[in-house]
Amino acid sequence: MNGNKKIAETPLMRQYFSIKAKHPDALLLFRVGDFYETFGDDAVTASKVLGIVLTKRANGSASHVELAGFPHHSLDSYLPKLVRAGYKVAVCDQLEDPKLTKKIVKRGITELVTPGVAYNDQLLDNKEHNFLGALHFQKDKAGIAFLDISTGTFKIAEGSLEYISLLLASMNPREVLIEKSIRKAFTDKFGNDYYLSVMDEWAFVRDACHDKLIQHFGTVSLKGFGVGEMPLATTAAGAILFYLEQTRHDGIGHLCSISRIDQEDFVWIDRFTFRNLEVFHGSTEGAQSLVNVIDKCSTPMGSRLLRQWLALPSKNINELDERLDITQSFFQDQSLRLNLRELLEETGDLERVVSKAAAGRITPREMGVLRKGLTQLGPIKSLCQSSGNGKLADLASGIDECSGLLDKLDRELLPDPAGMIGKGDVICKGVNQELDNLRNIARHGKDILAEIQKRESESTGITSLKISYNNVFGYYLEVRNTHKDKVPPHWIRKQTLVSAERYITQELKEYEEKILGAEEKMVVLEQMLFNLLTEAVQKEIPSIQKNAYIISKIDCLSGYATLALEKNYCRPVLDLETKLEITEGRHPVIESMMPPGEEYVANDLYLDNETQQIIILTGPNMAGKSALLRQTALIALMAQIGSFVPAKEVKMGIIDKIFTRVGASDNISKGESTFMVEMLETATILHNLSSRSLVLLDEIGRGTSTYDGMSIAWSIVEHLHEHPEFRAKTLFATHYHELNDLEKKFKRVKNWHIAVKEVNKNIIFLRKLTPGGVAHSFGIHVA
């Protein structure tokens, strides 16, 4: 059946089609009793993605409608699979109790789940942000916004399309909102790698978006956030808020602030470089990435902050020195580091748990996790403030221990609360007298009835008295005929049998009502009390979010120290000069994958803007030229996230841009030739140079004929050396040995090679960087 084709329907199907028509782009999960059902084309899709049975539903003349469903309690298992497969999913629930209506049950959309808007733990990687992006074009500029609703992180930026392209690569949004009219312009400029959701133009009207932000933050201006003069970016941010409204995400009290990403604050790294350096993902499935190797964080929050630092490396030398100073404290004081990491491991994911509280989605068990995390704040603060490191103490001084909230949680939430309300065991005894009474009745109902039976038997002298129950008039007292004369006047006769009579009392009826309704009332009352706890948490969201950031930072820096101790890394010395001096540098990822006992061959490397600006690097394939290029870039990158680095010693001036052209691009599989891809990537580099740039070029020109390739490579080196403004530090690996002649023509070009040794016509790769060029590629031997 075509999902959009109207047929003669039953009332249920009429209701279904009416709701589906409002969300044609979403896969609709339609609650029917204890199941979520999908119909028509949605059923065919769900059946394939989820591996569930596709059948047909008998619905009058709509009997041929395709159907696939699953039990409602399996939603958390199946929903992530649909979203990960790239589908927007609309969850339609029953909005009233079927027992209380004679008509068709009222239903409505309770949530729209998309790749970029999710709280579900099964949908989220706890070590990565899950960003929703929004983009607003204006000629050759654009504004962009990024929101992770699961953490409350909200960032915006504005600038050239080239800059926006860098941010898309570094922030890696799972979904991007755009106006309908710019879909083609977006894909032309930024490619097809992003999941796009189109919105009507009204959602990107500047004044409406500005007002939406003002209304949400409860301010009269956006200047206090430092984003007042960013009209394109704030328009994109406003569009995100409109989208959250459309997708039924109204619990967004945790979006407490918005911050700007300023191009001047961060190192320029384009998408080719992130990919070439394998910062976040290995080049092949299962391959190690840089972040996998260096992430030693104890909390998910720390891991996410580390990834943000890698995505946006800092150029602020004061900020970097602060990170390095704190890391050095942890490096030198083992006791401090180990004690702190024990506490961090118990802290959990404050950011995501408190976001669930804001959205009203937090479970009692998650509230327990929040309490456990808050409990660690005081000890962490004390430990850092007594560390002897002023910068660490200052950082920790910003921690708010949330003692009032913590006391409330300790008083009111059981030590090991149930997973869900309705299972009982959430609120402590003594918090609410009515709840305590109801629990007593529900758990000790039989004991109470036995007590009433004993008391009435003793007071009347009816030794054979018993209390029983039936569906007609509930609990009753049964008296044999031989004892009828002992029945007190306040008992009410309800039934006469051959050998006995049945009575009720006011007390019995009251307990009956309490016993039968106790569990139901317990659920309602416990939910109300839990909601009050949630509201108490919501009031502390800004403080908890600030704590989460401080804890994340401390976690990252203690992780750096752990890494440095495990791997024998050194503290880099950063300054504002333009030199890069690495002594005994190593490749962090390759080194981590080497067999035990095998040592990585370390290399020295020196570049500056005055004497050795460009190194022409020759040597046979497989000798390690590409590894040396990547190693140099990774050491520089690690230094500019404030980490210790894999070397004996590193002195470097702050770098503002890192460019690489290393290895084949995946664009080759999209029909672009090797030559075209490398020329496009190289052109991007040459158009964006600066005096503080680090440029790494590997085998440029290999995608065309030997003569043309060599001519192009020669021209690129000449351009880099003779640039009228900038002397970018460059490593140029090549198999064109003729380029060694460049050293004679240009004073800042120097020849180096990766040494090999030939023994009995066999090559031994020495992996050592050695002065001078070579004129032999050993191509046959390598092959």
N, C-alpha and C positions, 0 to 999 in steps of 0.2 A: 504494500500500500504506500502511496505517496503521503508523507507526513503532513503535507499542506492541503491535501484534497479533502473537501467536506463531503461527508456521507450522511445517510440517515442514522442519527445517533441516539443512544440512550441518554438520559439526563447526565450520567457520569461522564460520558464522552463529550457531551456539549460543554460541560464545565471544563474538561481537559483542554479542548480546542480553544476555548475562550482564554484560558491562561497561557497556553502555548503561543497564541497569536501575539501576546504582549512581549514574548521573549523568543522570537524565531531563531536567533543565533545561538541559543543555549540548549543544551541537552536537559530535558525536563524530567526530574525524579518526582513522581506523583504519588503521594501517600494514600494508600487504600488499605484501611485496617492496619494489620501488622506488617505490611509490605510497602516498599517503594517500587512502583511500576513504571516502566517506560513503554511507549506505544509508537507504532509506525516506524519511521526511519530512525528515530531515537532508539527504539528497541533493537533494530538490526545492528546499530552501532554499539550499543551497550553489550549485546550478546557477544560481539566479536572482541571488544576490548576487555570485558570482564570474564569471558569464558562461561557465561550463564546460558541457560536453555532459552531458545527462541521458540515461542509458541503462538497460538492465536486465541483471541478472547471472543467468547460468544456474547455479543451485545446487541441483541435484536438484529436489525438489518446491517448493523456494523460488525457482524460476526467475523469478518475477515481481517480485523485489525491485528497487526503483529503486536506481540506482548513479550516483555522480558522483565523479570523483577527479582528482588532479593529482600530478605527480612530486614525490617527497619533497624534492628540492633547491629546490622553489618554495615551501616552507612560509613562509619569511620574507616572501614577496610576498603570499600569499593569506591568511595568518592575520590580519594587521592589517585587511584589508577586512572580514572576518567580525566582528571585535571592534568596529570603527568602526560597523558596521551594527547594533550593539546586542546581539550574541550572546555568551554565555559559551561558550568553546570548550575541549573536553577533547582533549588530544593523547595518543593511545594508540600506544605504540611496541612494536616487537619486543624482548623482553628477553633473547633468546638468539640465537645464530647458527643460522639454518635448516639449515646444513650439518651441525651437530653433533647434530641430533635427528631421529628417525624419526617422532615424533608431531607433532601440530600445535604450531606455535611458541608459546611462552609470550609473552603480551602483557599490558601494564598501562598505566595512566595515568601519564605522566611529568610532565605539567603541565596545570593548569587556568588558562586565560588569561581574565581578565575586564576590563571597562573600567577598573577601579580598581587592578588588579594587573598591571603589565607592565614588562618590561625592554627589549622589542624596540624598537629605534630607530625603526622604521617606524610604531610605535604612539604614540610620544611626540613632543610638540612640545618641541624643546630649549630653548625660552624660557619654558616654563610647567611648573609642578608638575602631577603627575598624582596627585591625592589620592584615596585610598580613605577614606571616612568611616564612622563607626559611631555610632549614637545609642541612648541608654538613657534612657527616660522614668521619671519618678516624680512623679505628679500634675502640678503646674504648674511643675516644674523638669525639667531634663534634663542629661545629660552627653554630651559629644561628643568624638570622637577623629578625628584626620586623620593618615594615613600616606601618604607618597610612597615606595614601596619602591624606586623607581629612584634616590633620593638619600639615603634613610635619615632624612628629615625626619619627626619624630613629635611631634605637638602635641595637647594636650587642653584642654578648657574645660568649665565647668559654670555654669549660671545659669538665668534665666527663659527661657521658650519664645521670647520676643521677642528676647532676646540670642542664643539658638541660631539663630534665623532669620537674624539679621545675619551670623553666622559662616558659615552655609551659603551665603549670597549672596557673601560676600567670599572664602571659600576655594574655592568652586565644585568640590566633589568630583565625580569622574566616576562614582562608585558609592557607595551608602550601605547599610550593613548595619543591619538592624533585626530585632527579634523578630517572629515570624509574627503575634502577636496585636495588633501596633500599626500594621499597614499602613494601616488606614483613618484612625486618629488622626494618623499622619504626614502623609498626603495632605491631610487636612482642615486641618491647621495650616500645612504648608509647601508645599503644591501638588504638581503632577504633573511638575515639571521634572527630577526626579532619577531616576537608574537605581537601583532598589531591589533588593537581594538579601536574601531573608529567611532567618533562621537559627532553629534550634530554641531554645527558652527556656533550655536548659542552658548555651548558649554565653554567656548574659548573667547567670549566677549570680555574685553579687558576690564571694564568697570564692574561688571557682574562678578568676575573672578576676584577682583580686589576686595569688593564688598563681602564676598563669601569668606575670604581669609580673615578680614577684620571681625566679622561676626563670630567666626569660630574661635579666634584667639581672645575675643572680648577686649580689643584695644581700639583706639581711635586712629592709629597709624601703624604701618609696618616698619617704621624707621628704627624702633627699638630692637628689632631683630637684625638690623643692618642690611635690609633688603628693600628699603623704600624706593630706591632708584633703579629697580630691576623690573620694568613693566612686562617684558616678555616672559621672564622666569616666573613672576608672581601670577601671570595669567595661566601658565602651565600648572602651577601649584593649585590655583583655584579650580581648574578643570579636574584635578584629582579629587578634590572634595565633592564636586558635583557627581563624579563617577561613584564615589563611596555611597553617596545618597541613593543613586540609581541601583546600586547592588545591595541595598539594605544593610549597609554597615554604618549604623548610627552611633554605636558605642565607641566614640573616638576621643574620649576625654584624655587619653594618654598622648595625643598629639599636642604637646604643651608648647613647642617652639618650632621654629624653622630657621635653618642656617644656610649661609651661602658657601659655595665652593668657589674660591677666588683663584683665578688662573695664575696669579703671581706667587701664590703660596706653595705650589706643588710642582714636582718634576713632570715635564712633558714626556709622556710615554704613549706611543700610538698602538693600535690594535695589532699591527704586525710584530711589534717588539714584545708585547705581552705573550703573543703566540710563539715567536721565535725563541724566547728565553724560557718558555714553559714555566711561567710564574705560577699559574693557577691550575694548569692541566698539562699532563705529559703529552708528547707528540703521538703516542700510540696508546691504545686501551691498556690500562694496568700499569703504564709507565709512571714513574715518580715525578712530581712537580716540586718546585722550590717550596711552596707553602706546606706541602706534606712533610718535607724534611725539617723545616725550621719551626713548625708549630708545636711548641711544648707547653701550651696553655693548659691550665687546670679547669677553666670554665668555658662554656660555649660563648659567653660574652667576650672573653679575651680572644678567642679564636676569630670571632667576627671583627673585632677591632684590628687585629693583626692583618686580616685581609683588606680592611679599609686603608691601613697604612701602606700596604703593598700597592693597592690600587691608586693611591694618591700620596706618593713619597714626598716628604717635606723638604723645602729649601731653607727653612728657618733654622739657622745654626744654633740659636739659643735653645729652641725646643729640642733639637737633636742632642745637644750637649746635656740637657736635663735628663733625657732618656738614658743616655750613656752613663751619666753619673749615678743614677739610681740602679741601673743594671750592674755597675761596678760594685755597688754596696752589696747587692745580692751575690755577686761573683766572689767577693772576698769574705762574706759572712755566711758560711754554710748553715749555721744554726738558724739564723734569721730566715734564710730562703726556705729551708725545709719546714720550719714551723709555720711559716706563712702559707706555703703550698698545701699543707694539711688543712688549714682553715679554708683556703680557696676551694679545695675539692668538695667541701661541704656546702658551699655557697649556692651552687646551682645556677639556674638561668633567671636571675631577677628580672631582666628586661622583658623576656617573653611571658613570664608568669604574670607580671603586673599589667601587661597589655591585655591579657585575657580577663583580668579583673575589670579593667576599663570597659571592655566589651560585654561584660556580664557573662563570660563564658568560662570562668574559673571553676574548677571542681573542688570539693572539700580536700581531696588528696593534694591537689596543686596548691591550695591555701596552706597546707602543712609544709609543702616544699618552700613556699615563700617565707613562712615563719622560720624554718631551718636556716634559710639564707640570711634573714635579718639577724638571727642569733649570732652569726659569725662577725657582724659588722664591728661590734665593740672590741672583741679581741684583735681583729685585723688592725683597727685604728690604733690601739694601744701598742701593738708590736711595731708598727711603722714609726710611731712617734717616739719610741724609745730606741730606734735603730742607730741614732748618731748621725744619720744623713739628713741634713736640713731640707733638701728638696723632697725627699720621700716623706718626711714629717709634714711638710707644707701640703703636699698632695693629699695625704691621709686626713689632714685636719678638716677637709671639706666633707668628710663622711658624717652624715646625720644618722645616728643609731636608731632613730624611729622608736624610741623607748616606749612612748605612749601606745603606739600601735602594737608593738611586740608584747607589751603587758596584756593588752586586750586579747590578742590571739592566744597567749598562754592561758589566760583565765577562761576563755570561752570555747576554744577549739580543742577537741580531744587530741591526745598525743599522737595517735595513729588513726586519723579520720578515714571514714569510708570513701570509696571512689566516687560515689554519687549520692545525692540526697535521695531519700526513699529507702536506702538500705539501713537507715538508722546510724547510730554511732558517729555523730558529727559534732554535736554541741555538748559541752561539759555539763555535768550535774551541778546544780546550784545557780545556773545562769538564769533559768526561767522556771518558776514554781509550777506553772501549768504543764510545761513539758515534762518536768520530773514526775508529776502526778500521772500523766498519761503513760509515761514509760513504766511506772510502777504498776499501773493497771494492765498494760499490754503484756508485761513480762510476768506479772504475778496474779493474773486474773483468776486462775484456778485456786490459788492459795487464798485469795480474798473470798471467793465463793465458799470454799471449805470453812473459812473462819465464820462467815455468816451462818452457814448450816450448823456449825458447832454451837454458836451463840444462841440461835433460835431453838435448837434442840434442848439446850440446857435451861433456857428461860421458860419453855413450855412444858418440858418433861416428855416430849415426843421423841423417844429414843430411835425410832425407825425413820425419822425425817430425812429426806434427801432432796438435793437440788438437781434438776435436769433441764434440758433445753429442747424445744422443737421450733419449727419454722413458723408456726401459727401465732403463738404468743410469747416466743422467746424463752427466757429463763423462768422457772416456776418451782414452787415447793410442793412436794407430793406427800400427802398424809393418808395413811391407811385408815379405813373406816373405824377401826377399833380405837383410834386416837382423835376422832373428829371433835369430840367434846372439849379437847384441850386447845383448839385453835383460837388465838386471840382475835378480838373484834376488828383490829386494823388490817388483818389479812383480807385480801379480796379473792373470792372464789371465781375461778375461770372455767373449770371443767369438772364434771362428775363422771367417774368411771364405776364399774361394777364393784370393785373392792377398794377404791381410793378416791380422793378428791385432790384437785390441783389448785394452788393459790399463788397469787403474786403479792408483793409488797412494794411500797413506794421506794424503799432502799434498794430492793432487787432490781426494779426497773431502771433506777438511776445508774446502778453499776452495769446493767446490761447495755445501756446506751453508751456508757464510758468504754466498756470492754470492746463492743462491736465497732465503735467509731474511733477508738484510741489510736490505732495504727494510721488511719487516714488523717486524723487530726495531727498526729505526730509529724507526718511528712509535711503538711502545710505549715505548721508552726516552726519546724526545724528549717524549712526553706526560708521563712520570713526572717528568722534569726541569722541565718547564713547570709541573706541579702544585706542585713544590717552590717555584718562583718565586712562584706564586699564593699559597701559604701564607705566604711572606715578606711579600707585600703585605698579606695579611689581618691580620698582626700589627701593621701600621702604620695600620690603618683609622682609629682615633680621631684620630691626628695629621693624617692626610691630610684628614679631614673638617673639622678645625679650620682647617687651611690653606685649604681650599676656601671656608669662610665669610669668612675675612679677605680673601682674594683677591676674593671677590664684592663685599665692602663697598668695597674700594679701587677696584674696577672701576666700581661704581655711581657713586661720588663723582667719579672722573675723567670719567665719562660726563656727569655733571651739568655739569662745567666745560666740556666740549666743547660741550654744548647751549647753555650760557650765552654762550659766545664766538660760536657760529654765529648765535644768534638775538637777541643783545643783551639778555640777561636781567640782572636785578639781584639782589643778596643781600637777602632780606627781614630786617627787624629784628623779632625776636620778644621778647615780654615777657609778664608775668602780668597786664597790665591788660585792659580789655575793649573796646578800640578796634580798628577795622579801617580803615586809611587807605591807599588805593591811589592812587598818582600815575601817570597815563598808563599805565593797565593795558590789556593786550591779551588776546585769546582765543588760546591757544597753538595750537589745532587749526585754527581758521579762518585765522589768520595764515599757518600753514604751507602752506595750500592756495591762497593768493592768487597771481596771476600775477606774474612778476618785474617789479619796478619799481613795483608798486602797493602803497601803504602802508596798513596797518591804521589806522583812526581810533581813537586811544587815548582813554581816558576816566579822569577822576578819580572816586573814590568814597570817601565817609566814612560810617561807622556807629559809634555807641557806645551805651552803656546810659543816658546822661544827657541828651543833647540831640537826637540824631538816631538813635533806635532803629529807626524804621520809615520806609522810603522808599516812597511811593506813586508808581509809575512808569507814566506814560501816554505815549501816542504811537500812531501808526497801525500796523497790521499791516505786517510787512516792514521796519519802521524799525530793528529790532535790539534790542528789549526782551529777548527770550529769550536772545539771544547775550550781552547784558550780565549777565544773571543767571548763566548758566553760567560766563561768564568770571570772575566774582567767586568762585564756588565753586571753580573749578579753580585759581585763584591761591592761595586758602586751602589747598586740598588739597596743592598742590605745596610750599607753605611747610612743611607738616607732615609731609612725607617728607624734609625737609632739603635741598630743591632750591632753586636760584635760580629766579626767577619772571619772567614776561613783563610787565615794568613798568619805569618809571624809578625808582620808589621804593615800598617797601611797609613799613608799620609795623603790626604786628598782635599783639593779645593771643592767647594760645593758645586755640584753639577746641576744644570737646570733642564737638560733634555738628554734622553738616552734614545738613540736610534740604532736599530739593527736591521741588517738584510742578510739573514743567515738561513740557509736551507730552503727547500721547495715550499711554496705556499699552497694552501689547500684550494686556492682559487684555480689552480691548474685543472682540478677535477671539474670545474665549472665551465670549462671550455676556453679559458684564457691560457695563452702559451706561457711557457717558462720565461721567455724573453720579455713578453709584455708585462707580466706580473713583476719581474724584478726591476724593469724600467719604471713602472708606476710607483713602486715602493721606494726606489732610489730617488725619483723626482720629488716625492714627499719630503725626504730627508734634506735634499739640497735646497728646497724652498723654505726650510724652517730652521736653518742653522743659527747658532749663537757661539760666542767665545767660550761659553761654559758647557757646550754640547760634548757628549761622548758618542762617537760614530763607529759602528762596527759593521764592516762590509765583507762578505764572504763570497768569493768566486763570482764577482760581478762580470757579466758578459758571456757566461757559459751557455746562455740560451740561444746564441747565434753563431755565425761562423767564427773561426779562430781569429782571423784578421780583424773583423768588425768588433768582436768581443774585446780584443786587446786594445783597440783604438778607443772604445768606450771607456774601458777601465782606466787607460792612461788619462783621458780627458777628465774623468771624475776626480782622480788624484790631483791633477793640475788645478781644477776648479777649487778643490778644498784648500790647497796650498796658497793659491793666488787670490782667494776671496778678498774683496776690498775692505770688508768690515770685520769678519770673524775668522778666528783660527781654531776651528773645531778639532779637538783631540780625536785621532782616527787610527783604528786598527784595520788594515786592508789585507785580508788573506786572499791569495791568488795562486793559480797554477800557471799564469803568464810570467815566466821568469824574465822576460824582456823588461818587465816593470822595474827590475832592479836598477836599470839605467836611470830611473827617476832620481835616485840619490845624488847622482852627479849634477843634475840640473837644478834641483831645489834643495835649499840648505836645511830645511826642517823635515825632510823626508829621510828616513833611515831604514836600512835593510836588516831584517832578522829572519831566522828560519827555525823550524822545529827539527832538531837533530835526529838523524838516523845513522845506523852503523851497518855496513855490509860485511858479512862474515861468510866466506865460502859461497858467494852469490846469494846468500839469504839476507833479508833485511831484518834488523832489530830496531824497533821503534824506541827511541830513548826518551821521547816526550819532553825534551828539554829545549827551552827557548835560548837560541844562540845567536850572537851578532853575525851580520853578514847575510847575503843572499845565497841561494843555491841554484844551479842550472840543470838539475836532474830531478825528475818527478818520480822515478822508480815505478812508473805506471804499470809496466808488464809484471813486475814482481808483486805489486799490490793486487792486481787482478788475479 
